[in-house]
Amino acid sequence: MMSLLSYAEQPISKYSGGKTTVNKQGANAFSLPAANLPMSKRLDFSVGNSFFRNPWVQAPASTDARDGLGPLFNTNGCQNCHIKDGRGHPPEANDRHAVSMLVRLSIPAKTEAQKSQIKRSGVIPEPTYGGQLQDFALPNMTPEGQINITYSEFPVQFNDGTTVLLRKPNLKIVELAYGDMHPDVMMSARVAPPMIGLGLLESIPESTILEMAKQQAKDGSTVSGKPNYVLDVRTQKMALGRFGWKAGQPNLMQQNAAAFQGDLGLTSTLFTSENCSSQQDVCHDGVSGGTPEVSDKILNFVEFYSQHLAVPSRRNTQDPQVIEGQTLFTQVGCESCHRTNIQTGTRNNLPALSAQRIHPYTDMLLHDMGEGLADNRPEYAATGQEWRTPPLWGIGYTEEVNGHTYFLHDGRARNLTEAIVWHGGEAKATQQNFLALSGKERQALIAFLNSL
């Protein structure tokens, strides 16, 4: 059960991930195993890390455990997007490839057949280019296209007269190689989120997440999150969505297998076909790395690795400015969605993750974030304006781990202040409360976030 105390009233804990938390700073702060993971299991973690970190290659190859890449793909290794197990970023001005950003593609469900399909698949893939754009290809093959992003800036003013410039991305796909896209195509740019604490999020009981939704609805405020329910490919049943920017995947096994297929062009027992449409014969001409290309053994190792990446400990928890910022975090309304003090369930096969009191700063629910942040692309129950509340633990480490401070689903926010000001929809009142803070109070709130 969740504590009845608001976060501002609770003792400050350094250990956001419970007993899994590690005391680590610097560029590798996101890359350590859970502190309570026994030595007997750390070899499994290291093996999973090797398949996550090292590049996959074109088949056939002497490294047959890592061949089968492509023929169309976004990257040749998971670590290239989840840089140092951290946060991706949008392409810089001179980047030809997005690398740690991808673009989801789909079309609206209009026919009865499509409407029936979308209940199970969540989206209708773009007919030629599929569910996401691949901007790389094997040698002598042609990528699907290239991501081109420009920005339009506009000012937002705080009540004290201070102005912040927000940048709105303008997304285009250029150099399309396999024909025009569907005229009703819906596109959504997504940067790779951090990998820390994912096993703990997977271990939060469904009943706890649903209770948070129930509490929000009962409160009668504008904040009223809802769960997403998505297809579990292995069981062929609908399950609570937990992972992805719109909670489009039910568990880490499926999240990882979908990334292997969509991002690297690798098949598995969960996703048995290449990520090509019938109009892309490049897939049929390629050499497979096996059936499947990612074995269940490898999937299990990568799952174990992604489940046990530790959350680093909080810093500066006794700093008066951070303590003030914690109080403001609750007062302006951030805690309504970015929930803390949650207990994970019992997982007999994963004891390190069981019964941990954690502070993830997420309710795992979908919230309408307003027109400003909308991608206008539904996914299962998520509308084009809804996003899953991202966890905030470790957010203060972003610059030292990843060398940038780009936030939100497409990296449009260049710092935490911009990220908060972008909030709208259900979070509009929180945004307005933030805009009303004094400069000193804003600095305190940001200091608190940077302590996480």
N, C-alpha and C positions, 0 to 999 in steps of 0.2 A: 504494500500500500504506500502511497505517496504521503509525505509529511504534510500536515495542515498548515505549517508555518510558511509564510512567504519567504522567498530567498533572502530578502533584506534582513529578516529576523533570525536567520540561521547562522551558526558559527561558520566562519570562513574556513574551508578545507582546501588544502593544496592538491588533494588527490581526486581529480575529476573522474578518473577511471577506477575509483575504488582501489583494491589491492593490485590491480593490473598496472597502475600508474608508475611511470619511470621518472627518475630525476635526471633529465638530460637536456642540455641546451646545445645550440649550434646547428649547423646545416643538416646533421643526421638525427635531429630530435624526433622525427616521425618514423624512424626505421628500426626501432628496437622491439624485441618481443615483450609480451606482457611480463611485468616484474615477478608475478607469481607462477609463471610457466615453469614447470620442473625441468631440470637439465635433460631428463630422459626424452622430453618432447621438443627440445630445441633443435635437434637435427632435422625433424620434420619441418620446423619453421624455416631452417636454412635451405632445405631442398626446395620448398615452395618459393622462397625468395629468389633462388637461382632461375626458376622458370618465369618468375614475374619480372626479373631484372634483365636477363640476358636476351639478346635478339634472336628472333626466329628467322629461318632462311628458306630460300626457294628449294623445292623438291625437284629431283632427288639430290641428297647431300649425304656426306659422311656422318654428319650429326643428325641421324635419323630420328632422334627424340625431339628435335626442334625444327623439323622441316615441314613444308606445306604452306608456307606464307603465301598470302594472296590468292589469286593473281591481282585482285583489287583490294586495297587496304588503306588505313589511315596512319599506321605506324607499324614497325617491326618488333616492338616490345612494349609491354605494359608500362614500364618505368618511364618511357618517353612522354607519356601523357600525365601520369601521376608522378611528377618529377620529385625524386627523393621521397616517394610515398606521400607527396603533398599535393598542392593545388596547381592546376593548369592555368593558362593565361591565353588571352586572345592574341592573334598575330600582330606583330609590330608592323610599322609602316612599310618596311622593306622585305618582310617575310613573304616568300612565294607560297609556302605551305603553312597551314594552321597548326599542325603537329599536336598540341595539347588542347585543341578545340575541335569539335566535330559539329556537323549540321544534321539534325534529324529531319526526315522528309516524310510527308504523308499527304493524303487527299481526303476531302470530306466524304463521309458515307452518305450516298444519295439513293442508290437502288436498294430494294428490299434485301437482296443478297448481301450487299455491303453492310447494311445495318445489322444483319444477323451475324456477319463475320466480325464486326467490330466489338460485339459483346464478348467474344473470346480472344481476339487478337489485340484489342485496345486501339489499334490504328489500322488504316488501309495504306500500305506502302505506295509510294509513287510508282506508277507502272513500269517505268524504264530504269530508274535509279534506285529503287528499293527504299528501305527504311532510313538510310543515312548515306550521305555523299562520301565516296572514297576518293581522296585527292592524291593517292600514290598508286603505282602499279609496278609489276615486275618488269625487268628489262625487255624492251621490244614490245611492250604492251602500253596501252594508253589509259591514264587515270580518267575517272568520270568527269572531273572538272576541278576548278580551283575556287576557294573561298575568298571573297573580296569584301572587306569591311571598311567603311568610312564612318566618321562620326559627325554629328551635329551637336553643338553645345548650346545650352540655354541656362540662364541664371535662376537661382532660387535664393530668396532673402530670408535670413533669420530675423526674429522680432527686434533684435538689437541693431539691425542695419547691416550686419555682416552678410556678404554674398558668397555663395558657393556655385561653381559652374558644374553642371551635370553634363555628361556626354551620352547621347543616344546613338546606338549603333544602327547603321544602314547596311543590311546584309544583301549581297548579291552572289550568285554563282556564275562564274565566267568560264570560257573555254570548254563548254559542254561537248563531250566526245561521242555521245551515243544518241544524239537527237534532242529535240526540245523536251522540256519538262511539261507535265500536265498543266493546263492553264489555271487550275485551282490548287496548285501545290501549296502546302503549308510548310514553312521552314522554321527551325528553331536551333539557334546556336547554343552549344553547351560546352563549358570548360570542365575539365576533369576535377572532381572534388577530392579532398584529402582522404587518405585510407585509414587514418587512425580511429580506433574505437569501434570499428564496424561490427566486430563480433559481439560487443556489448549491446549495440543497437539491435542486432539480430536476436539477442537474448531477452529483450524487454517483452514481458508477456503481452499477448494481444489484448487481454482483458484490461491491462493498464493503459494501453493506448486508447482503447475505446472508452474507458472511464474518463480520460482527459477530454475527449470529444463531448461526452455527456455533460461534464462539468461546464465546459464552455457554452454549450447550448442552454444549460440551466441558468447560467449567470445573466443571460439576456443582453449581453453587450454585443458590439459589432463583431467581436472576435468569435468565430464559430467554425472550428476546423472539422474536417471530415476525413475518414479513412479512404484510401483507394483500394479496390479489390482487383486483382490481376490474375492472369492464368499461371498456375504452377505447371510448367511443361512436364515435369516428371510424373506428377500425380494426375494431371489433366483435370484438376479442380481449381476453382477460384480461391485465392488466398490473399491475406492482407499484404498490400504493397508497402515495402520498407525502403528500397534503395533506388537511386536515380533522382533527378531533380523534380520529377513528378511522382515519385514512389511507384515506378513502373515495373519493378522487379520484387519478387517476394522473399528472396533469400540470396545469400552470397554465392552459393553454387551456381544458381541461374544467372545472377549478375555477371559473374566471371565468364561463364560459358557464352553468354550473349556478347560480351566484349571480345572474346576470342574470335567469334564469328564475324561480328560487325566491324571491329577495329583492325583485326589482323587477317581476316579471311581464312580462319581455321575452323574446321568442323569438329564436333564432339558428339557424344551419344545424346546430348540434349538438343543440339542444333546440327542436324546431319547434312544439310545442304550448304553449298557455297553461298556467299552473300552477293549473288548476281541474279539479275532478272533473265527471263527467257530471251530478251532482246540483246543480251550481252554474251556473244559466243566465245568471248575471251576466256570465260570460266570453263567451257567445255573443252577447250583446246589445251588447257594446262595439265601439268602432272601433279597428281595428288601426293600428299605426304603420308598417306595411309588412310584406313577406314576404321575409326576416325583418326584425324590428324592430332588431336589432343586426347590422349587416353584418359580413362577414368582415374587411373593412378595419378597422373599429372594434375587433373582437375582437383583431386582430393588434397594434394599437397598445396596447390595454390589457394584452395579454400581455407585450409588450416592457417596458412600464412596471413591471408587477409582477415581472418577472424581474430588473430592474436597480435596485430600491430598495436603497440601501446600508445595511450594518450600521455603526453608529457605533463609533468606537474605544473600547477599554477605558480606564478611568481609575484613577488611584491604584495602578498596578501595582507600584510600589516601596514602597508603604506596608507596614511590618512586619506590621500587623494583617491586611492583605489577603493577604500571603504566607503567614501562618499559616493563614488561612481556606482558601487553595488546598490546602494539605496536608491539612486536615481534610476538605475536599470529597472527596478520594480515600479517606481513612482510614475515613470513616463509610459509604462505599459509593455515593455519588451518581454517581461516574464510571462505574459499571457500566452505567448506561443513558444518562446525559448525557455522551455520548462527544465527544471533541475530537480535534484533530490529524488531520483527514481531508482527502484531496485530491480535488478535483473532476476529472471526466473532460474529454476534449477535445470541444469543441463548435465546429466550424469556422464555423458561422453566428453564434456568440455568443462571440467571442474574449475579451471582458472576463471571462467566467465560467469560462474554460477553465484547467485545471491550476492551480487556486488552492489553497493550503494554508490550510484554514479551521478554525475552532474554534466549531462551532455548539452544542455541548453537547446533542446528540441522537443516537440510533442509528437513528431513523426506523422503529423497530419497535414492535409492539404488546406491551404488558405488562399482566398481571393486577394491578390496583391495589387489589384487595380489595373487600369488601362496602360499606365506607364511602363510596367514590367511585363505586360502580356506578350506572349509569343503567338497567341491566337491559334494554338495547335492542341486540341484535346488529346488525352491519352487515358484510356479506360474512363474512370469517373472524373478525372481531372479535366477541368475546362481550360480554355485558352488563357485564362487569367489566374489560374491556380498553380501553386507550387508547394512542395513539401517543405516544412520548416527545416532549414539546414542546421545541423549542430554547430555550436560555436566553440566547443572545447578545442584548445590549441590554436585558436585564430591569431593570438598574439605572436605566434612563432612564424607566421607566414613569410615575413620579409627575410628572416635569417635562413629559413629552409629553402625558399623558392626565389628569393631575390626580387620580389615585387609585392604590391599590396592591392592586387586586382580582385574584386569580390563580385558577388551575385552570379547568376547562372551563366551569363555570357561575359563576365569580367568587365562590364562597363564601368563599375565603380572603381575609382583609382585609390580609394582609401575608405576607412570605416565610416567617416562622416558622410561621404557621398552615398554609401550603401544604405545608411539609415534614412537619408533624405529621399531616396528612391521609393521608400515604402509607401504604399497607397492601399486602396481597397479596405479590407478589414483592419489594416494597420495605419489607416489615415490619421486616427486620433493620436497614435503613438508618434507619428511623424510630426504632427502639429505640436505636441508636447515637447518634442526635441527641438523644434524650431524656436520655441518660446524660452528655452534655457539661456542663461547667461553664458558668456564665453568661458568663464571659470567652470561652470557646471558641465558644459560640453566637454571640456578637457578632462574632467573627472570621469565622466561616463566612458570616454574613449580610453582613458587609463585603465579603467576596470576591464574593458574588453581586451586590451592588450595584456592584461594579467592572466587571461585564460589560457 
